[in-house]
């Protein structure tokens, strides 16, 4: 089966990421299907998770950008976290159709490009068009090449950071299992749980910073009253 799929360019990482997408979609649909004023069960768990994330990203991105673009960065965090943790499933990477998407550089690169394009979109939207690119000429026009290079480095940095850490972690754990089947590898496996969380948090945190910077008006003005138009956020609504 996998040989046939591979012939069409479909990899184990692609299959796993698709399954993760379906799982997250089902959980969200079930949790929000019958909303209650006093939440319980899955709805209660999801509201707590979303509320904690919302407070965190508001603190990082600011009130305006945090409320407006929270769904984007929160989705990145949850999705990447699930992808990282899929590598902890027994036989992941060895069983056909099961492999952590982040173990392939294509996945981090794709996510980084999404953040890059979305950041430009936010900059153009919040600054009423090309005025967003004025920030590349500040504080002095002479620094334009450096400022432009900094923007282009963002997706590369996101890609290398996520892929390098996950790939290195898996390589170290595999090496330990070959040398010492018991003991240390199990401890490393436990640490990989924390590592997966940190890497998902760092990726979404940097994405949030890039987006909040792009959302700032290039002329230093306020958002012309848009801040008050951002609706108050309530989990799962």
C-alpha positions as CSV (number, residue, x, y, z in Angstrom):
1,X,0.0,0.0,0.0
2,X,2.7,2.5,1.0
3,X,4.7,1.6,-2.1
4,X,1.8,2.6,-4.2
5,X,1.3,5.9,-2.3
6,X,5.0,6.6,-2.4
7,X,4.9,6.3,-6.1
8,X,2.6,9.3,-6.1
9,X,4.8,11.2,-3.7
10,X,2.7,10.5,-0.6
11,X,5.0,10.0,2.5
12,X,4.4,8.6,6.0
13,X,4.7,12.2,7.3
14,X,2.0,13.4,5.0
15,X,-0.3,10.6,6.1
16,X,0.4,11.3,9.8
17,X,-0.2,15.0,9.4
18,X,-3.5,14.4,7.6
19,X,-4.6,12.1,10.5
20,X,-3.6,14.7,13.0
21,X,-5.7,17.3,11.1
22,X,-8.7,15.0,11.2
23,X,-8.3,14.3,14.9
24,X,-8.0,17.9,15.8
25,X,-11.1,18.8,13.6
26,X,-13.2,16.0,15.2
27,X,-12.2,17.1,18.8
28,X,-13.1,20.7,18.0
29,X,-16.4,19.8,16.4
30,X,-17.4,17.5,19.3
31,X,-16.3,20.0,22.0
32,X,-18.3,22.9,20.4
33,X,-21.3,20.9,19.1
34,X,-23.5,21.5,22.2
35,X,-22.2,24.6,23.9
36,X,-23.3,25.1,27.5
37,X,-23.1,28.2,29.8
38,X,-21.6,26.0,32.5
39,X,-19.1,23.9,30.6
40,X,-18.4,20.3,31.4
41,X,-16.4,17.4,30.0
42,X,-14.5,18.0,26.7
43,X,-15.9,21.5,26.4
44,X,-14.5,22.4,29.8
45,X,-11.1,21.0,29.0
46,X,-10.9,22.8,25.6
47,X,-12.0,26.1,27.1
48,X,-9.3,25.9,29.8
49,X,-6.7,25.1,27.2
50,X,-7.8,27.9,24.8
51,X,-8.1,30.4,27.6
52,X,-4.6,29.7,28.9
53,X,-3.2,30.1,25.4
54,X,-5.2,33.2,24.8
55,X,-3.8,34.9,27.9
56,X,-0.3,33.9,27.0
57,X,-0.4,35.2,23.4
58,X,-2.1,38.4,24.5
59,X,0.9,39.0,26.8
60,X,3.3,38.4,23.9
61,X,1.5,40.0,21.0
62,X,-0.3,42.8,22.8
63,X,-4.1,43.4,23.2
64,X,-4.8,44.4,19.6
65,X,-2.8,41.8,17.6
66,X,-3.3,39.2,20.2
67,X,-7.1,39.2,20.1
68,X,-7.3,39.6,16.3
69,X,-4.7,37.0,15.3
70,X,-4.9,34.6,18.2
71,X,-6.6,31.8,16.1
72,X,-3.7,31.7,13.8
73,X,-0.9,31.3,16.4
74,X,-2.9,29.0,18.6
75,X,-3.6,26.7,15.7
76,X,0.1,26.7,14.9
77,X,0.9,25.7,18.5
78,X,-1.6,22.9,18.8
79,X,-0.9,21.5,15.4
80,X,2.8,21.5,15.7
81,X,2.6,20.1,19.3
82,X,0.5,17.2,18.0
83,X,2.9,16.6,15.2
84,X,5.8,16.5,17.5
85,X,4.1,14.1,19.9
86,X,3.2,11.8,17.1
87,X,6.9,10.8,17.0
88,X,6.5,9.4,20.5
89,X,4.0,6.8,19.4
90,X,5.6,3.3,19.4
91,X,7.1,2.3,16.0
92,X,6.8,5.9,14.8
93,X,9.2,6.2,11.9
94,X,9.4,2.5,11.4
95,X,5.7,1.6,10.8
96,X,4.6,2.5,7.3
97,X,2.3,5.5,7.4
98,X,3.3,6.6,10.8
99,X,6.1,9.2,11.2
100,X,6.3,12.6,12.9
101,X,5.7,15.3,10.3
102,X,8.3,17.5,11.9
103,X,11.0,14.8,11.2
104,X,10.9,15.9,7.6
105,X,12.2,19.3,6.7
106,X,9.3,19.8,4.2
107,X,6.8,20.2,7.1
108,X,8.6,22.9,9.1
109,X,9.4,24.7,5.8
110,X,5.8,24.7,4.8
111,X,4.7,26.0,8.2
112,X,7.4,28.7,8.1
113,X,6.3,29.8,4.6
114,X,2.7,30.1,5.8
115,X,3.8,32.3,8.6
116,X,5.9,34.4,6.2
117,X,3.1,35.0,3.8
118,X,0.6,35.6,6.5
119,X,2.9,38.2,8.1
120,X,3.1,40.1,4.9
121,X,-0.7,39.9,4.5
122,X,-1.1,41.3,8.0
123,X,1.3,44.1,7.3
124,X,-0.4,45.1,4.1
125,X,-3.9,44.9,5.8
126,X,-3.0,46.8,8.9
127,X,-1.1,49.5,7.2
128,X,-3.6,50.1,4.3
129,X,-1.3,48.7,1.6
130,X,2.3,49.3,0.6
131,X,2.9,51.7,3.6
132,X,3.9,48.5,5.4
133,X,7.1,48.3,3.4
134,X,8.1,51.7,4.8
135,X,9.3,49.9,7.9
136,X,12.1,48.4,5.8
137,X,13.6,51.8,5.3
138,X,13.7,52.7,9.0
139,X,15.6,54.0,10.9
140,X,17.5,55.1,7.8
141,X,17.1,54.1,4.1
142,X,20.7,52.9,4.0
143,X,19.7,49.9,6.1
144,X,17.1,48.7,3.6
145,X,19.2,45.6,2.4
146,X,19.7,44.5,6.0
147,X,16.1,45.0,7.0
148,X,15.0,43.1,3.9
149,X,17.4,40.3,4.6
150,X,16.1,40.1,8.2
151,X,12.6,39.5,6.8
152,X,13.8,36.8,4.4
153,X,15.7,35.0,7.2
154,X,12.5,34.6,9.3
155,X,11.2,31.5,7.5
156,X,14.7,30.0,7.3
157,X,15.1,30.5,11.0
158,X,11.7,28.9,11.9
159,X,12.4,26.0,9.6
160,X,15.9,25.2,10.8
161,X,15.0,25.7,14.5
162,X,12.0,23.3,14.4
163,X,13.5,20.6,12.1
164,X,17.0,20.7,13.6
165,X,15.8,20.2,17.2
166,X,13.3,17.5,16.4
167,X,15.6,15.6,14.0
168,X,18.6,15.9,16.5
169,X,16.4,14.7,19.4
170,X,15.3,11.6,17.4
171,X,18.8,10.8,16.3
172,X,20.1,11.0,19.8
173,X,17.4,8.8,21.2
174,X,17.9,6.2,18.4
175,X,21.6,6.2,19.1
176,X,21.0,5.6,22.8
177,X,18.6,2.8,22.1
178,X,21.2,1.1,20.0
179,X,23.9,1.4,22.7
180,X,21.8,1.0,25.8
181,X,18.4,-0.5,25.3
182,X,17.2,0.2,28.8
183,X,17.5,3.1,31.3
184,X,18.9,6.2,29.7
185,X,16.9,6.0,26.5
186,X,13.7,5.9,28.5
187,X,14.7,9.1,30.4
188,X,15.5,10.7,27.0
189,X,12.1,9.7,25.7
190,X,10.5,11.4,28.7
191,X,12.5,14.5,28.0
192,X,11.4,14.5,24.4
193,X,7.8,15.2,25.7
194,X,9.1,18.4,27.2
195,X,11.2,19.1,24.1
196,X,8.1,18.7,21.8
197,X,6.2,21.2,23.9
198,X,9.0,23.7,23.9
199,X,9.6,23.6,20.2
200,X,5.9,24.1,19.4
201,X,5.8,27.0,21.8
202,X,8.9,28.6,20.4
203,X,7.6,28.3,16.8
204,X,4.2,29.8,17.6
205,X,5.8,32.4,19.9
206,X,8.1,33.7,17.2
207,X,5.2,33.6,14.7
208,X,3.2,35.7,17.1
209,X,6.0,38.2,17.4
210,X,6.5,38.5,13.7
211,X,2.7,39.0,13.2
212,X,2.4,41.6,16.0
213,X,5.3,43.6,14.5
214,X,3.7,43.5,11.1
215,X,0.4,44.7,12.7
216,X,2.0,47.9,14.0
217,X,1.2,50.9,11.8
218,X,4.3,51.9,9.9
219,X,3.7,55.6,10.5
220,X,3.5,55.1,14.3
221,X,-0.2,56.0,14.4
222,X,-2.9,54.1,16.2
223,X,-5.2,51.7,14.4
224,X,-7.8,54.4,13.7
225,X,-10.2,52.9,16.3
226,X,-9.8,49.3,15.0
227,X,-8.6,48.2,18.5
228,X,-12.0,48.9,19.9
229,X,-13.7,47.0,17.0
230,X,-11.9,43.8,17.9
231,X,-14.6,41.7,19.7
232,X,-13.9,40.4,23.2
233,X,-12.8,36.8,22.9
234,X,-14.6,33.9,24.5
235,X,-13.2,30.3,24.2
236,X,-14.8,28.1,21.5
237,X,-17.1,30.8,20.2
